[in-house]
Amino acid sequence: MSPDKLDTLECERHDADRLYNEALTAFDAALFHPIAPAAASLAVDSTPPPPPSGWRARGLRSVRQWLLPWIERQHAFNARTADAIDALISRDRERAAAFGGFQSALIVFLQRINAFIDTKDKLLSAIAERRLDEHDRALQALLKDTLPELRTQIAVLDRAVAMLKRRIADPLADPAGKKATSRSQAETSTTDPRSGSGDDYKYVGFEDQFRGSDEGVAAKLDAYLPIFAGASDVVDLGCGRGEFLAALEAAGVRARGVDLNDGMVAVARERGLDVTRNDALDYVAALSDASIGGVIATQVIEHMDPSYLLRLLDALSRTLRPQAPIVLETINPACWYAFFSSYLRDLTHVRPVHPETLQYLLRASGFERVEIRYRAPVPEHAQLQMLHMPKEMLVSADPLAEAIRRGVHVLNGNTDRLNELMFGPMDYAVVGYRS
């Protein structure tokens, strides 16, 4: 039902209530009230005049004897008439009282029928509201259980449709991607499921769901933009969907990307970005010495074997210009929370790299001013919580309170240490410059 229809029904209900109350008020004002009985008549002086004497007395007795029967009849008639009038008055009063009682009962009935209808309306409304709440809760539970699954399936289907469209547009393209033509490609193709396969679109869907939207990823990577200010010919290794490439382009920095995943490359190219499908080491090894002005690889090196990573760092040391920046971001395995969630969740991960290990490898490969930058702290509500003591126990001199204070201090210290180990920064980046 539309909101306008609901408003119309609400107005009609208010009008009906108003008319009902007006009619009830008018009915109450029109109540019949019995007329009060008249006051008693003034008493008539029944004292007879003094009897006459003489011939008048004799004449009066004769007339009285003649009129006496008529007078008695009149007295009897008058008595019966008075009795009849009294009976009529009594009956009229009874009827007036009964009618007044009926009117009062009718008023009470009308008032109660209104409350009765209101009660019914409230009950029906409550039942309807409860059923709506039950349906809403059931729907929310259904959505909670099925919506993530539907989103995943839709994302995968979207990527599959995009891949099929590209294959239809270019039927000569190799649907499985280029075959490995070098040691590095053979190595990554056996260790990295992201390397070209017919299921590339599934990994793109995986990235969509677990890494986040383009906007969310771009916002996280914005912190690296100042490092590349004024640079040119920046290379993004494992550029994925091209979030950082787009940010560099918006900042006026010329950059290009490299990725092995056909689906990722296709998505980035659809955004108009300069992206090449190739193995990272093969791409860098083919570059001339000191030909690139910076390199970044975010969430990539955890997909590499140690020997592959070492050869890549050597190749980057040769191809980067002097003082060109290098940024390598990865999951922080020193954070247990990140290791057991983000790292293990992705089947394409090969080996975690400790922050200090990566820092050492860059220094050993000819980079200077190498520093570790920690990122993505675990939300405080997800960490172990400290114990807090009541104020009275903090100042109490009681030996038991003192023992409890020492225990709480030790426990909070251990909690702090566990938080550092388990809930430290989830990501880190090693930033250095070619010497």
KEMI-874290 format. One record per residue (C-alpha): residue in three letters; x, y, z. Coordinates in steps of 0.05 Angstrom, whole numbers, padded with zeros to 5 digits, always signed. Example, Ala and Ser with C-alpha at 12.3 -4.5 7.8 and 13.67 -1.06 7.14 Angstrom:
BEGIN
ALA+00246-00090+00156/SER+00273-00021+00143/
END
This chain:
BEGIN
MET+00000+00000+00000/SER+00027+00068-00020/PRO+00043+00122+00032/ASP-00010+00167+00000/LYS-00063+00114+00009/LEU-00043+00105+00082/ASP-00048+00181+00093/THR-00118+00181+00062/LEU-00142+00124+00107/GLU-00113+00160+00168/CYS-00150+00224+00150/GLU-00215+00185+00141/ARG-00205+00152+00209/HIS-00195+00219+00243/ASP-00257+00248+00209/ALA-00298+00187+00231/ASP-00274+00195+00303/ARG-00292+00269+00302/LEU-00362+00257+00275/TYR-00374+00201+00324/ASN-00354+00244+00384/GLU-00397+00302+00359/ALA-00457+00256+00351/LEU-00447+00227+00421/THR-00442+00296+00451/ALA-00506+00318+00415/PHE-00542+00255+00438/ASP-00521+00268+00510/ALA-00547+00340+00505/ALA-00615+00315+00479/LEU-00628+00270+00540/PHE-00700+00272+00565/HIS-00704+00295+00638/PRO-00771+00281+00673/ILE-00809+00342+00696/ALA-00808+00349+00771/PRO-00877+00338+00805/ALA-00916+00401+00819/ALA-00917+00430+00888/ALA-00976+00412+00932/SER-01038+00457+00924/LEU-01055+00508+00977/ALA-01100+00478+01031/VAL-01173+00498+01026/ASP-01208+00522+01090/SER-01258+00467+01103/THR-01287+00498+01166/PRO-01364+00502+01155/PRO-01398+00568+01166/PRO-01442+00574+01229/PRO-01511+00542+01218/PRO-01570+00590+01210/SER-01627+00594+01261/GLY-01701+00601+01257/TRP-01739+00589+01194/ARG-01674+00588+01154/ALA-01650+00529+01193/ARG-01714+00491+01179/GLY-01710+00507+01105/LEU-01636+00488+01101/ARG-01650+00420+01132/SER-01703+00406+01080/VAL-01656+00425+01022/ARG-01599+00386+01053/GLN-01640+00323+01058/TRP-01658+00331+00985/LEU-01586+00346+00961/LEU-01550+00297+01006/PRO-01553+00237+00957/TRP-01527+00280+00901/ILE-01472+00308+00943/GLU-01450+00238+00965/ARG-01449+00215+00893/GLN-01406+00276+00874/HIS-01359+00260+00932/ALA-01351+00189+00908/PHE-01339+00212+00836/ASN-01288+00263+00859/ALA-01252+00210+00900/ARG-01249+00161+00841/THR-01225+00217+00795/ALA-01170+00236+00843/ASP-01149+00163+00849/ALA-01146+00157+00773/ILE-01105+00220+00766/ASP-01057+00196+00820/ALA-01049+00130+00784/LEU-01035+00165+00718/ILE-00984+00211+00750/SER-00949+00152+00784/ARG-00948+00112+00719/ASP-00921+00173+00680/ARG-00866+00182+00731/GLU-00847+00109+00726/ARG-00845+00113+00650/ALA-00803+00177+00653/ALA-00755+00145+00702/ALA-00750+00082+00658/PHE-00737+00125+00595/GLY-00684+00165+00632/GLY-00651+00100+00653/PHE-00654+00074+00582/GLN-00622+00138+00556/SER-00566+00133+00608/ALA-00555+00060+00591/LEU-00553+00077+00517/ILE-00500+00131+00529/VAL-00458+00080+00569/PHE-00468+00029+00513/LEU-00445+00077+00459/GLN-00385+00096+00500/ARG-00368+00023+00513/ILE-00379+00002+00441/ASN-00329+00055+00420/ALA-00278+00027+00470/PHE-00295-00043+00447/ILE-00281-00025+00374/ASP-00217+00010+00394/THR-00195-00051+00433/LYS-00209-00095+00373/ASP-00171-00048+00328/LYS-00112-00047+00375/LEU-00112-00123+00380/LEU-00115-00132+00305/SER-00061-00080+00295/ALA-00017-00113+00347/ILE-00027-00181+00314/ALA-00012-00152+00246/GLU+00049-00116+00273/ARG+00074-00179+00308/ARG+00065-00220+00244/LEU+00102-00166+00204/ASP+00158-00168+00256/GLU+00162-00244+00251/HIS+00163-00240+00175/ASP+00216-00185+00178/ARG+00260-00226+00226/ALA+00252-00287+00182/LEU+00269-00247+00121/GLN+00330-00216+00155/ALA+00353-00285+00177/LEU+00344-00311+00107/LEU+00382-00252+00077/LYS+00437-00260+00129/ASP+00447-00332+00109/THR+00438-00326+00034/LEU+00459-00255+00016/PRO+00534-00265+00023/GLU+00529-00329-00019/LEU+00487-00293-00071/ARG+00536-00235-00074/THR+00594-00283-00084/GLN+00557-00321-00139/ILE+00537-00256-00173/ALA+00608-00229-00170/VAL+00636-00294-00200/LEU+00582-00294-00253/ASP+00596-00222-00270/ARG+00670-00237-00279/ALA+00655-00300-00319/VAL+00609-00261-00366/ALA+00662-00207-00375/MET+00713-00261-00392/LEU+00666-00294-00442/LYS+00653-00227-00475/ARG+00727-00216-00483/ARG+00737-00285-00513/ILE+00680-00274-00561/ALA+00710-00208-00582/ASP+00779-00240-00591/PRO+00768-00314-00608/LEU+00841-00325-00626/ALA+00865-00309-00555/ASP+00891-00366-00513/PRO+00837-00377-00460/ALA+00887-00408-00413/GLY+00937-00351-00420/LYS+01007-00356-00446/LYS+01046-00418-00430/ALA+01108-00412-00388/THR+01167-00394-00432/SER+01219-00383-00379/ARG+01244-00410-00314/SER+01209-00355-00275/GLN+01143-00366-00309/ALA+01147-00441-00300/GLU+01163-00429-00227/THR+01105-00382-00215/SER+01057-00423-00255/THR+01068-00482-00210/THR+01067-00442-00146/ASP+01018-00387-00159/PRO+00947-00406-00179/ARG+00937-00334-00202/SER+00979-00348-00264/GLY+00937-00353-00327/SER+00881-00405-00324/GLY+00811-00413-00348/ASP+00786-00396-00278/ASP+00820-00328-00274/TYR+00752-00295-00263/LYS+00743-00334-00198/TYR+00804-00302-00167/VAL+00781-00233-00190/GLY+00715-00248-00154/PHE+00754-00270-00093/GLU+00791-00204-00093/ASP+00725-00166-00101/GLN+00696-00200-00039/PHE+00755-00203+00009/ARG+00802-00147-00011/GLY+00746-00096-00019/SER+00720-00048-00070/ASP+00764-00007-00117/GLU+00749+00055-00076/GLY+00766+00021-00010/VAL+00832-00007-00036/ALA+00850+00059-00068/ALA+00838+00095-00002/LYS+00885+00048+00034/LEU+00940+00057-00019/ASP+00935+00134-00020/ALA+00988+00135+00036/TYR+01040+00113-00016/LEU+01026+00169-00065/PRO+01074+00220-00032/ILE+01132+00170-00040/PHE+01124+00174-00116/ALA+01112+00249-00121/GLY+01152+00275-00180/ALA+01171+00206-00205/SER+01158+00178-00274/ASP+01159+00109-00306/VAL+01133+00077-00242/VAL+01118+00002-00248/ASP+01063-00031-00206/LEU+01080-00106-00201/GLY+01019-00149-00190/CYS+00976-00088-00203/GLY+00911-00128-00198/ARG+00851-00086-00217/GLY+00895-00024-00222/GLU+00872+00015-00161/PHE+00941+00046-00148/LEU+00955+00057-00222/ALA+00891+00098-00226/ALA+00913+00138-00165/LEU+00981+00151-00196/GLU+00949+00173-00261/ALA+00903+00220-00223/ALA+00965+00249-00188/GLY+00999+00261-00255/VAL+01051+00205-00247/ARG+01063+00164-00310/ALA+01058+00090-00290/ARG+01045+00021-00319/GLY+01025-00045-00289/VAL+01042-00118-00295/ASP+00999-00178-00275/LEU+00995-00252-00291/ASN+00920-00259-00282/ASP+00881-00251-00347/GLY+00819-00228-00310/MET+00856-00175-00270/VAL+00891-00150-00333/ALA+00824-00146-00369/VAL+00791-00107-00312/ALA+00850-00058-00309/ARG+00850-00048-00384/GLU+00775-00034-00384/ARG+00792+00025-00339/GLY+00839+00051-00392/LEU+00903+00034-00354/ASP+00969+00013-00385/VAL+00975-00059-00361/THR+01016-00117-00389/ARG+01002-00190-00377/ASN+01068-00220-00358/ASP+01108-00251-00302/ALA+01138-00199-00256/LEU+01210-00225-00259/ASP+01209-00235-00334/TYR+01181-00165-00344/VAL+01234-00132-00299/ALA+01291-00174-00327/ALA+01275-00150-00397/LEU+01281-00076-00378/SER+01343-00035-00389/ASP+01388-00013-00332/ALA+01363+00047-00293/SER+01301+00052-00336/ILE+01246+00057-00285/GLY+01232+00113-00235/GLY+01198+00072-00180/VAL+01166+00006-00165/ILE+01110-00017-00119/ALA+01082-00086-00105/THR+01024-00089-00056/GLN+01002-00156-00029/VAL+01045-00193-00080/ILE+01110-00220-00050/GLU+01072-00270-00006/HIS+01055-00305-00072/MET+01130-00317-00087/ASP+01181-00370-00070/PRO+01243-00342-00033/SER+01289-00356-00092/TYR+01241-00320-00139/LEU+01237-00260-00092/LEU+01313-00255-00087/ARG+01322-00255-00162/LEU+01267-00203-00169/LEU+01301-00157-00119/ASP+01367-00164-00157/ALA+01332-00147-00222/LEU+01298-00086-00191/SER+01365-00062-00162/ARG+01392-00062-00233/THR+01333-00030-00269/LEU+01314+00024-00218/ARG+01345+00092-00226/PRO+01388+00119-00169/GLN+01346+00144-00111/ALA+01283+00114-00143/PRO+01235+00088-00089/ILE+01213+00017-00079/VAL+01151-00002-00038/LEU+01135-00075-00021/GLU+01071-00085+00020/THR+01049-00152+00047/ILE+01012-00185+00104/ASN+01046-00180+00172/PRO+01057-00253+00195/ALA+01080-00226+00263/CYS+01006-00209+00274/TRP+00972-00275+00289/TYR+00904-00245+00274/ALA+00927-00227+00203/PHE+00963-00292+00192/PHE+00905-00337+00212/SER+00853-00297+00175/SER+00879-00257+00115/TYR+00940-00300+00099/LEU+00911-00370+00105/ARG+00846-00350+00071/ASP+00879-00340+00004/LEU+00900-00406-00029/THR+00948-00370-00076/HIS+00994-00349-00018/VAL+01060-00386-00019/ARG+01102-00361+00039/PRO+01095-00305+00090/VAL+01154-00257+00097/HIS+01173-00227+00165/PRO+01182-00151+00165/GLU+01254-00154+00188/THR+01270-00207+00137/LEU+01244-00165+00080/GLN+01281-00104+00107/TYR+01346-00143+00108/LEU+01335-00170+00037/LEU+01326-00100+00009/ARG+01389-00074+00043/ALA+01428-00135+00019/SER+01403-00121-00052/GLY+01432-00051-00055/PHE+01376-00008-00027/GLU+01385+00046+00026/ARG+01343+00084+00076/VAL+01302+00020+00083/GLU+01247+00027+00135/ILE+01187-00014+00158/ARG+01119+00020+00158/TYR+01064-00016+00195/ARG+00993-00008+00172/ALA+00921-00031+00184/PRO+00916-00037+00261/VAL+00867-00087+00289/PRO+00806-00051+00316/GLU+00810-00042+00392/HIS+00744-00077+00403/ALA+00773-00140+00371/GLN+00833-00141+00418/LEU+00840-00172+00487/GLN+00811-00124+00539/MET+00846-00098+00601/LEU+00820-00107+00671/HIS+00798-00044+00708/MET+00794-00041+00784/PRO+00744-00001+00825/LYS+00771+00065+00853/GLU+00763+00042+00925/MET+00808-00018+00912/LEU+00862+00027+00881/VAL+00871+00066+00945/SER+00854+00012+00996/ALA+00910-00008+01044/ASP+00879-00077+01055/PRO+00930-00133+01041/LEU+00879-00170+00998/ALA+00868-00107+00955/GLU+00943-00099+00948/ALA+00950-00171+00925/ILE+00893-00161+00875/ARG+00926-00098+00848/ARG+00991-00135+00836/GLY+00954-00192+00802/VAL+00915-00144+00757/HIS+00979-00108+00739/VAL+01013-00173+00718/LEU+00951-00196+00681/ASN+00944-00130+00643/GLY+01018-00133+00626/ASN+01009-00202+00597/THR+00947-00179+00560/ASP+00986-00122+00530/ARG+01040-00169+00507/LEU+00990-00217+00476/ASN+00957-00159+00440/GLU+01024-00140+00410/LEU+01035-00212+00386/MET+00965-00230+00365/PHE+00934-00163+00346/GLY+00990-00120+00320/PRO+00986-00084+00252/MET+00957-00131+00200/ASP+00999-00105+00142/TYR+01067-00073+00133/ALA+01107-00042+00078/VAL+01182-00039+00069/VAL+01202+00026+00036/GLY+01272+00038+00008/TYR+01310+00076-00045/ARG+01360+00052-00098/SER+01429+00073-00075/
END
